[in-house]
Amino acid sequence: MKGFLHFWRRFRRNRAALVALFVLLAITLIAIVGPYVYTVDPFEMMGRASTPPSKRFWLGTDVSGRDMLAGLIHGARVSLLIGIAASLCATLVGLIVGATAGYYGRAVDNILMRCTDFFLTIPSFVLAVVLIAIFRPSVTNVTIAIGIVSWPPVARLVRAEFIAQREREYVLAARALGMSDIEIMIRQILPNALPPVIVVSSLLVATAILTESGLSFLGLSDPNVISWGYMIGVGRTVLRLAWWMPAIPGIAILVTVLCINLVGEGLNDALNPRVQRR
Amino acid sequence: MSATLWFVIRRTLQIVPVVLAIAALNFLLLHLAPGDAADIIAAQSGGASAEFTAELRRSFGLDLPLYQQFFVYIGRLLTFDLGFSNVQHRPVFDLIAERVPATLLLMVVSIGFALLIGVALGIVSAMRHRSWVDSIVSVIALLVYATPQFWLGLMLIVLFSIMFGTLPSGGMMTIATDMSVWGRAVDIGRHLILPSITLALFYVAVYARLMRASMLEVYTFDFVTTARAKGLSEARVGLVHAASNALLPVITLAGVQVGHLLGGSILIETVFGWPGLGRLVFDALLQRDLNLLLGILFISSIVVVLANLAVDLLYGFLDPRIVHQ
C-alpha cells in the first residue's frame, strides 16, 4: 500500500497522464456496463440507412440502418479486450524468451535472439493477416495472432534487463543459498526487471488496438462481434455521402490509443525515475 | 582482400539462414492451412472420388514425408516458383511481380518524404529545445502515433477529394487515351500525394522524435563544445557537426521499419485503390486465396531482408568503424 502511494504521488505529477487515466477509466466503464445501460443490439436494423446524427440516433445510423452509438459501445469492449489480452500474450512470451536468453546467455541466448530477430524481420501485419486467414477470424485467434507478432520487442528488453542483473550480488547470494534457476529468475530478478516491461506492455495495448482496427477494416474480424475497425470499413463504402460514419469510430480509436500512450508515459515517469525524459 | 569487401561478403552471407527460415515458416503455414492443393482442385472439378484425390496427391508429391516435401519446396522457391493461384488461374509469382513496382514506388516516396520532413523537424526541435516549435512537434507526434493510418487516409480523401475536389481519391493514374510521358508522370505524381502523405505521416513523427533525442545527446559530446569554442556559429554547429552525427540512429531505425512500412502500405493501398501488393492482399482475402497470401508473405519478407541488408551496407559506408569490427 505504501509502495502504491509512493507510485501514485509520482504518477500524479504528470498532468496529461492523469487526465488520460480518467478518460481511459471512463471508456473502460462504458465498455463494461454500457451494453447493459444502452440496450440496443448493434446488429439490429433500427431505422433508415445512413442517417446523420439526430435526436433518436445520437450518432446516426450506418449503411444498414444499425445504431452507430450501440456499435461504438460494443466496439469499445472488443478493442479493449483484444488490446489488453494481446498485450498480455506478447508480454508473457517476451518475458519467457527474454528471461531465458538473458539469464543463461551463450548458445541459448544466441538461438533465442536469432529467433527474435527473425520475427522482427517478417512484416508483422502481413504475418497477422496470413495467420488469421488460415485459422479464421475469431476474437481468440485475432488476439493470438497480434500476440505472436508483438512479443519480440518485449523479449529484447527483458533480455537486456536480465543481462544487467544476473551478475549482481543479490543473484550470486541467492545462488549460494541454493535457489534453483527458475526461482532466481522469477522471485529475484523479475521484480527488478519489471518496471520497464510494464511500460512497454502498456504501450503494446495501444499498438494492438491499432493493429486490430486495421485487421477488422480488412474484414478480418470476428463476424459475431462489432468492432471499431469494422465500423470504419462499413462506413468507407459511403464515404462520399456520409463522411461522419467512418469518422466517428476512428475518433474513438484515436482518443483511446492517445490516452493509453499518455498513461504509458506517466507510468514511465513514475516507475523509471532514473531515466530522465528530455 | 580489403576490409570493405569482406564486410560486404560477410553481411550478404548472413541473409542465407534468414531466407531459409522464412521459407520454413511459409512451408509450415502452408501445411497448417486446412485442405491442400489436391483438395482444392478436387473440389473445383466437382465431386471427385477418393481415388482421384489420392492420385492428385501422388502427382503433386503430397504423399511424400514432410522433410522431402520441404526440399522439393525449397527447390521450387529457387526457381521463383511460388505455386499456382487456383482462384486467378495464374502463377503466384507473376501475380506478385506485376504488383511490386507500385508498392515500391509508394514506399520509397513515403520514406523519402518522412526522412526529409522528420529529420528537419527533429533538428529544429533540438536546436530550439523547449521552445513553442518543440512543443508543437511533440503534440502533433503524440496525435499521429494514436491515429489509425487507414482512417487518416479516409479523412484526407473526404477533405481533399470530396470537399475541395483538388486531388484524386484513388487509383494510380487517370485512364486517358493519350498522354505524353511527362503528362503521365505528373498524373501519377498527383495520385501519389494523398497515399504517400498518409503513409509517411506516422514516420515523420517517429523520425522527428528520434532525431531530436539523438541531436540532444550529440550536443553533450566534447566535439560539439570544441566546435563552439572555435567560434563557429550555432547554426553551423547544429546543422553540420551535430546533425550529421545524429543521423545514424535515424537511418538504422528507417531500415528496421521497412517491414512495418510494408504492413502500413497494405492498408493504405486498400484505402486508395493503389494497384500494389496491398490491393493484392485484399483481393486474396476476399477470394480466400491462401497460396497467393503465403506468396505475398514470402516475397515481402524477402524485400525486408534485402532492405535491411542495403541499410547495413550503407551504414558501413557512413560509419567506417563498423566495417573494421
Contacts between the chains, C-beta under 8 A, distances in Angstrom:
chain1	res1	chain2	res2	distance
A	114	B	17	7.9
A	118	B	18	6.5
A	118	B	21	5.3
A	118	B	22	7.9
A	120	B	256	7.3
A	120	B	259	7.7
A	121	B	18	6.3
A	121	B	22	7.7
A	121	B	259	6.5
A	121	B	301	6.5
A	121	B	304	5.6
A	121	B	305	6.1
A	121	B	308	6.9
A	122	B	22	6.9
A	122	B	25	7.2
A	122	B	259	6.6
A	122	B	297	7.5
A	122	B	301	5.0
A	122	B	304	7.3
A	123	B	259	3.9
A	123	B	260	7.3
A	123	B	262	4.6
A	123	B	263	5.0
A	123	B	297	7.6
A	123	B	300	4.9
A	123	B	301	6.5
A	123	B	304	5.9
A	124	B	259	6.6
A	124	B	260	7.0
A	124	B	263	6.1
A	125	B	260	7.6
A	125	B	262	7.7
A	125	B	263	2.7
A	125	B	264	7.3
A	125	B	266	6.4
A	125	B	267	7.6
A	126	B	262	6.8
A	126	B	263	5.9
A	126	B	266	6.7
A	126	B	281	7.2
A	126	B	296	6.6
A	126	B	297	5.2
A	126	B	300	5.3
A	126	B	301	7.9
A	127	B	297	6.4
A	129	B	266	7.5
A	129	B	281	6.3
A	129	B	285	7.2
A	129	B	293	7.1
A	130	B	29	6.3
A	130	B	293	5.2
A	130	B	294	6.4
A	130	B	297	5.0
A	131	B	29	7.7
A	133	B	285	6.1
A	133	B	288	7.4
A	133	B	290	6.5
A	133	B	293	5.7
A	134	B	29	6.3
A	134	B	32	6.0
A	134	B	33	4.7
A	134	B	34	7.8
A	134	B	290	6.6
A	135	B	32	7.9
A	206	B	145	7.9
A	206	B	146	7.1
A	210	B	148	5.6
A	213	B	148	5.0
A	213	B	151	7.6
A	214	B	148	6.5
A	214	B	149	7.7
A	214	B	150	6.1
A	214	B	267	5.1
A	217	B	148	7.8
A	217	B	150	5.6
A	217	B	267	6.8
A	217	B	270	7.8
A	218	B	267	7.2
A	218	B	270	6.6
A	218	B	281	7.7
A	218	B	282	6.4
A	218	B	285	6.2
A	219	B	285	6.4
A	219	B	286	7.5
A	220	B	285	7.0
A	229	B	148	7.5
A	232	B	148	7.6
A	232	B	150	7.4
A	232	B	151	5.7
A	232	B	154	7.1
A	236	B	154	6.0
A	236	B	271	7.6
A	239	B	154	6.2
A	239	B	157	6.4
A	239	B	158	6.4
A	239	B	162	7.2
A	240	B	162	5.8
A	243	B	155	7.9
A	243	B	158	4.4
A	243	B	162	7.1
A	246	B	151	6.8
A	246	B	154	5.3
A	247	B	155	6.5
A	247	B	158	7.6
A	250	B	147	7.8
A	250	B	148	6.3
A	250	B	151	3.7
A	250	B	154	7.4
A	250	B	155	7.1
A	253	B	146	7.9
A	253	B	147	8.0
A	253	B	148	5.4
A	253	B	151	7.0
A	254	B	143	7.5
A	254	B	146	5.2
A	254	B	147	5.3
A	254	B	148	7.4
A	254	B	151	7.8
A	255	B	146	7.8
A	257	B	145	7.6
A	257	B	146	4.0
A	257	B	147	7.9
A	258	B	142	6.6
A	258	B	143	6.9
A	258	B	145	7.8
A	258	B	146	3.8
A	261	B	142	6.7
A	261	B	145	6.0
A	261	B	146	6.0
A	262	B	142	7.4
A	278	B	129	8.0
A	278	B	213	6.6
A	278	B	216	5.4
